[in-house]
Amino acid sequence: MKIISANYIYTPNGFVSNKAVAFTDTIKEIDTFEVLKNKYPDAHIIKTAANSVLFPGFINTHVHLEFSANKTSLKYGSFMPWLDSVIEHREDIVSESNNAVMLDQCHAMLRSGISTFGAISSFGNELEVCEKVSQRVVFFNELIGSNAQYADMLYGDFMERVNASMSCEASSLITPAIAIHAAYSVHPIILQKAINIAKTHTLPLSTHFLESQAEREWLENAEGAFKGFFKKYFNTQTPVTNIKEFMYAFDTYPTHFTHCVQATKEELSYLSQKGHSIAHCPRSNRYLGVGRLPLETVKELDIPYSVATDGLSSNDSLNMFDELRAALMLHHQAPIDLLANSLIRSITSDAADILGLNCGRIAVGKLADFAVVTLSETPKREEEIALWTILHTKEVSEVYINGEKVI
């Protein structure tokens, strides 16, 4: 048994002061330090620094580790030039993103309090790394392939990767999962097969959706910048599906839709009705010039959302505090203190619910995953702790996963 105390603890009911948490690998009790010490006299005592805040470990629902070596190879500013640069430099970047490079970025995430991340994997190269890291990993095996001629081969490779990640589950902190690349890049036949696999095994499911105007123009009218792209690389001028058909394919299984910046209010409303959620990647959206997810509409429609970093193919760091600060600036119309609290929920309890994990909350029975943030001075107003946390934190002071200290 261990007991950790902090000046403030972030609970499902907000920030509480002068409390402590008794835990093993799960949270056993929350009370004053004196009560817990008397009840568990042999417990190991953990005293945090002055002005510390105990949070649940943060959750980054969407990251591409396979591009971790990218710095200046890819072109930012607009989606299609970026995509062309990905095609041009992908092999080199993936080759340079070796295990040591990916491990370094996982540690960088850990230092920003990320105790769980969703790894979107196109080739399965990251699985070995994800077995070595301290964090929990939801390993999203990504399905891609719009050419019916190669569909069976691509699906076979995909299932090999799914089975490999499923074999890790008993001996690691890995949760197998499935990702559909995008509406324009996955044939409907193998799309439905993959969704059925997720349903059969109750696996988390994710997909990129309406990230760019080019995607919308292609899916709606077979026009726009994607027309030349598909003709050049795939010798086709016909999309394999449209927006509605793709959305409807997920009707029976809750899915984490990533980006959605070009979705209409009607489409967002449909996602809400079907119990889906959204992964919001503010810096990636800005760097690729695709637009802003209207969080005010997401809130109005009561759609659960997470804030995620995406990968270094469209970002400059995997630091969660960098991402949260970007979100504060991007959504300038929102009251900043309310937005800050919403953003903290998006990387804790809401993210855990989205991924189906028993963490993300400091509550009895939850997994003992914690991030300790030490503020530079005592907050004058408790209602602004979330804001000061986001604004003044670069790295956390301590991280616990499964009740064990990893930082």
Secondary structure, DSSP 8 states (H G I E B T S, - for coil): -EEEEEEEEEETTEEEEEEEEEESSBEEEEE-HHHHHHH-TTSEEEE--TTEEEEE-EEEEEE-GGGTT-SSSS--SSHHHHHHHHHHHHHHHHHH--HHHHHHHHHHHHHTTEEEEEEEESSSTTHHHHHHSSSEEEEEEEE-B--GGGHHHHHHHHHHHHHHHHTTGGGSSEEEEEEE--TTTB-HHHHHHHHHHHHHHT--EEEEE--SHHHHHHHHHS-SHHHHHHHHHHS--S-S--HHHHHHTTTTS--EEEE-TT--HHHHHHHHHTT-EEEE-HHHHHHTT-----HHHHHHTT--EEE----TTS-S---HHHHHHHHHHHTTTS-HHHHHHHHHHHTTHHHHHHHT-S-SS-STTSB--EEEEE-SS--S-GGGHHHHHHHH-SS-SEEEETTEE--
